[in-house]
């Protein structure tokens, strides 16, 4: 069962926004056994849209489109869909009822005709009511093909995918079982890993694929299996994992399970009824940003200080100026003091601190660009590690954030 995802919008093509919709849809489809054949991004242009629809229908069983369903004249997707299916737009009672409900409870403006027209739906289609916006989803079925058009606003699209599209696809098709198991490996590149596990990879069963997913300072190894017998797939993947993990001794970190490391850490801290606070210099708040992106983080995250300037470390974190003068602001001594003082300031069980030179210039320290010290204060000790993370500013920061989370995860999972 193949699908194609089509995202419509000039803003995607000119780089004004990142197409996160396709990633969410692809992941949602894959979870129910639908393989994504192709992802296409196209202009808000009638001819281009019609051409993309025709090609997608030839190649895929399920076509999902996002974008172009707004109330303005440049949103032409709905009219183009009606033309493609030789259909006309008619007012849908449920869609109009939803629009009036939204206006009554959430919009403090008169209901204009342009908003009422959002209830126009192709007569041959089924409306998927959008609880968070005025643009309903559209579901077509023709010649055993499913064609779905959804609004491009991410939170509206996600709700419709989760609450309407996925359940309807599962009810419509007999779908295979797809299973992924992901391992996090750190400290070496994918070429070294590939050499180490070459024989294992060459002897995988045909229905199991291995993918390398490199990122800053780590590589995710994903085993993917697909078939109709769920129990057999789960058993075989487990057997392959038992062969693979010994080959990764010394570099295997944890099972990813498609959950970010900061979420895994947060759940463990909650389980242990412990808290964390952060002091960031070279990472500029990125660690705190990733922690607070998860709902419920306030249960274990006490707070953070971005002590970017040297004087801020002295004034806010109470770092001894003589310590900085003696050892440099980028040093294990200053990192350790930052972590310990942050732990005391916030009254947290753990505290992470980063100080480093991300470049492109050296700033207040003579440390080489790419040098980063990360300290972790625990309930019983304070650990400090030094890293050399390269020359590229973006990579230095990203790798430092990942290393900080790795240090924290190692320590909290010892308990």
N, C-alpha and C positions, 0 to 999 in steps of 0.2 A: 504494500500500500504506500504509494508515493504522494507527496504534497509539494506544492510550490507556493512560496510566499511572495507577494508583490506589495511593495511599499511605494506609495505615491506621494510625491511632494518635491518641489524644486528645492526646498530648504535642506533636504537630505543630500541632493546632488551637489549643491554648492558648499557643503560642509558646515552649514549653519547649525545643524543639529546632528547628533549621532543616532543612527537607526537602532535603538534599543528594542523596538517593537518586534523586529524579526527574530532577535535572539530569544525573547520571551516565548514567542509563538513556536519557534523551532524546538525549544526545550520542552514545552508543553505537549507538542505533538509526539516527540520522541518518547516521552514518558508513557504514552498509550500504544506504542508500537507502530507509529506512522513515521516513515523515513522522509526527510525533507530532500527533495530532488534538486531544488534550485531556489535561490533567493534573488529577486530582481527588484531594483529600485528604478523608478521611471518618473518622468515629468508629469505635471498636471496638463497633459495635452491629449486631446480626444483620440487622435490618430495613433499616438504612441500607446495609449491605454488599450485601445481595441486590439492592436497588434499583440500586446503582451498577454491579453486575455486569451486570444486564439492559440498562441504558442503554448501557454500554460495548460489549456484544456487538452491539447494534443499529448502533452508529456506527463500529466499528473492526474491522480484520481480526486485529489482535494486541492482546491485553490483558495487561499486565504489572502484577502486584500485589506490593507489598512491605509487610511488617509483619504482626503478629498470629500468628506461627507458633511462639511460645515455648512453654515447658512449663507455664505457669501458667494458671489458670482464666480470666483475662481475655483470653487469646490465643485467639480464637474463629474465626480465619480459615479454618483447615483444615476444621473441622466445618461451617462455612457453605458452603465450596466443595463439600464432599461433598453437602450438601443441594441446592445449586443444580444440580448435575449428576445429581441423583437417584442418588447413589452411597453406598457405605459405606466406612468406614476399615478397612484390613487391615494387618497387620504386614508391612513390606517387609524382606526378608532383607538386602539390600545396605545399606539405611539403618541397620538394627540393627547390622550388622557395623561400620559406620563409627562409630557411637556407642560401641560397646565398644572400638574401637581408640583413640578419643579419650580415653576414661576410663583405659585402660591406660597410655597414654603421657603424658597431660597433666593429668589430674584426680586429686587426692589425696583423694577422697571416695568413699563407697560409691555404686554405681550404683543409684539409686532408681527406683521404678516410673514416676514422673512423667517421668524421662529416657528410660526404655525406650519409653514411649508416644510419644515423638517419632518413632519408627520407623513409626507408623501413617500410612498414605498411602491416599488414595482408590483403590479397586481399578481404576478405569478410567484412572487417570493413570500417567504415567511419573515415577519419582523421579529428581531431579537431586541427586546426592550432594554434600553440602556438606563439603569437606575441612577447613573451619575452624570448624565448629559442628555442633550436633546436629539443627538444623532443616533437613531436605532441601527442595530446591525441588520444585515440582509442575508437571508439563507436561500439559495437556489439549489434545486436538484434537477439534473438533466442528463439523460443517457448514462446513468450510474455514476455520474460525476457530481461532486458537491462543490458549490461555489459560494464563498462567504465573504461579505464585505463588512469591515468594521471601522469605527472612527479611529483616527490617528492619535488622539490624546491618550497617552500611555495608561493612565489609571482607569480610563473608561474601557479601553481595549482589553486590559488584563482581566477586569471583572467579567466582561462578556466571554472571553476565552474560557475562564475558569468555571463560570456559572452556567453558560449556555452552550458554547461550541463544543467543548470537550465531552460533556455528557451526551450531546446529540450524536457526535461522531461514534462514541462507544456503543450507542444504541443502534446505529445505522450499519456498522461494519463489524465483521468478525476479525479482530485484530490480533497480531502475534504478541508475544511477550518479549520486551527488551529490558536487559539488565546491564547496568554499569557499575563497576567497582573501581574507585580511583585511589591511587597511592600517592602520597606526597614524598618527594625525594629532594634533598637539598645538598648544596655544597659542591656539586659537580654538574657539568653540562650534559645535554642529551646525547652527544656523540660518545662520551665515556660510558654512559648508561647503556647505550645501544650495543657497544662492544661487549660489555659485561654480560648482557642477557641475550646475546645473538642466538645461541642454540635454543634457548627457551622460546624465543619469538618464532623461530623457524618451525618449531614443532607444535605450535598452537593448533587446536581443532579448527576446521574451516569456518565454523559458525561463531568463533571468538576472534575479535580484532583487538590489536594493541595500538593505542595512539599516544604520542608524546606531545605534551602541552607545556612548553617552556614559558616561564615568566621570570621576574626579577629575583635571582638567587635561589630559584627552586624549579623543579620539573614535576608536573603531574603525569603519572602513568595511568591511563584509563583502559581497563579491559571492558569490552562491549560484546555482549552475546545476544543473539536474536533467534527465536524459534517459537514453536507452539507448545512445547512441554516445559512449563515453568519449573517444575521440580528438578528435571534433568539439567536444565540450564544453571540453576542455582548450585547444584551439586558439582557440576563440571567447573564452574568459575571458582568455587571454593578450592577444588583440587589444584587448579592452576595457580591460585594465590599461594598455596602451600609450597609450590615449586619455586615461585618467583621471589617471595620475601627473603629466603636465605641468600639469594644472589645479590640482594641489595644491602647486605650487612654493612653497617657503618654509615649508610647514607639514607636509609629508609626512615621517614619521620613519623608518618601517621596515615590513617585512612582518611581521605578527604570527604567522601560522601556528598560531594557537591555543596558542602556547607563551608562558608568562610571560616578561617581559623579563629577570627575574633568572636564568632558566634559560639564555636566549640568552647573557647576559653570562658566566655560569659556564662554558659550553662554550668561549667565545672565550678566556677566561683560561686554561683548561686547554690549549687549542690552542697558546697563546703561552707556556705554562709560566710564568705569572705569578700573583701573589697579591693579595688585597685584605684590608684591615682597616677597621673602622668605629668612629667615635666619634659617638655620638648624644646630643643633648640634647632638643630639642623633639619629636623623633620617637620617643623612648622605647623604642628597641629594635626598632621595626617593620622597619627595613631588614635588620637581622641575622636577624630572624624569617623574612622572606621568602627570604633567601639559604639559610638552613639547612633550610628545608622541602624542599629538593631533595636526593635521595640523591647522595652523592659530593662534597658541598660542601666537605668537609675537605681536598680536594685543592688548593683554591685560596683558601679562606677561612681567614685566620689567627686571627681573633677580633674581639671588639668590646668597647667600654666604653660603658655608658650613664651619661655624666657629666651627670646631670640638675641637680644643685645646683651653684651657682657655686663653692663650696669644693672640690667633687670635681674640677672642672676644674683647679683650682690644685694640689690634693694628688696626684691620680692622673695627670692629663695634663700636669702641669708647665707650665701656662699662667701666665705672669707676672701676678701680682696687679695690678701697675701698668698693664699693658696693658689689663686688664679695667676698671680704674678710669678710665683715660683714654678708652677707646673704647666702653665698655658691654659687657656679656656677650653681647648680641645685636649683633654687628658683624662686618664682613668681616675685620677684623684678628684677632678671636678665632677665627672660623671657620677662617681660614687657619692659625693656630697650632695649633688642634686637629688639623687634617688632617696637618700636617707632623710634629707630635709623635707622633701615632698611627702614622704610617708608620715613624718611627724606633723607636718602642716595640715594634712587632710585627715589624719587619724585612720589611715587605711592599712590593710594587712600587707598589701604589696604596693610597690611604686616603681615605675619604669622611668628612666631618664635617658635622653639622647643628647650628645654634643659632638659636633663633627664639622668637617669642612667639605661642603657639597660643591664648592666652586661656583663660578669659574675663577674667582680670585680667592686669596687666602683669608681676607678679613682680619680679625683680631688675633689670629693664630698663625704660626709658621708651619703648622702641620701640613703634610702633603694633601693635595686635593683628593678626596675619596676616603680620607681617614675618618672613621666614626667610632666613638666609644659609646657603648650601651651598658647601663647599669640597672640592676634589678635588686631592689630591697625587698626581702622576704620577712616573715615574722621572726626568723632566727639568724639571718646573715644578709650580706650584701655582695652580689656578684657583679663583676665588670668584665666585659669582653671588648677587644679591639678588633676592628675590621678594616680592610682595605677594599673599597667598593668601586674602584674605577674612577674615570674622569668625567663622565657625563652626569650633569647635575640631576636630571630627572631619574636616572638609574640609581645614583647614590642614595637619593631620598627614598625611592621605592624599595631598594634592597634593605636599607636601614629599618624601615617600617616592618618588613617581613622578618628580619632577624630579631627585632624586638619581640614580636609575637612568638617566634620560635623559642626564644629564651624563656618567656613567660609560660608558654604551654608546657615545656619540659619540667619546669619547677612545680607548677600547681598540680600536675598529674602524678607527682611523686607521693602526694598525700593520700 
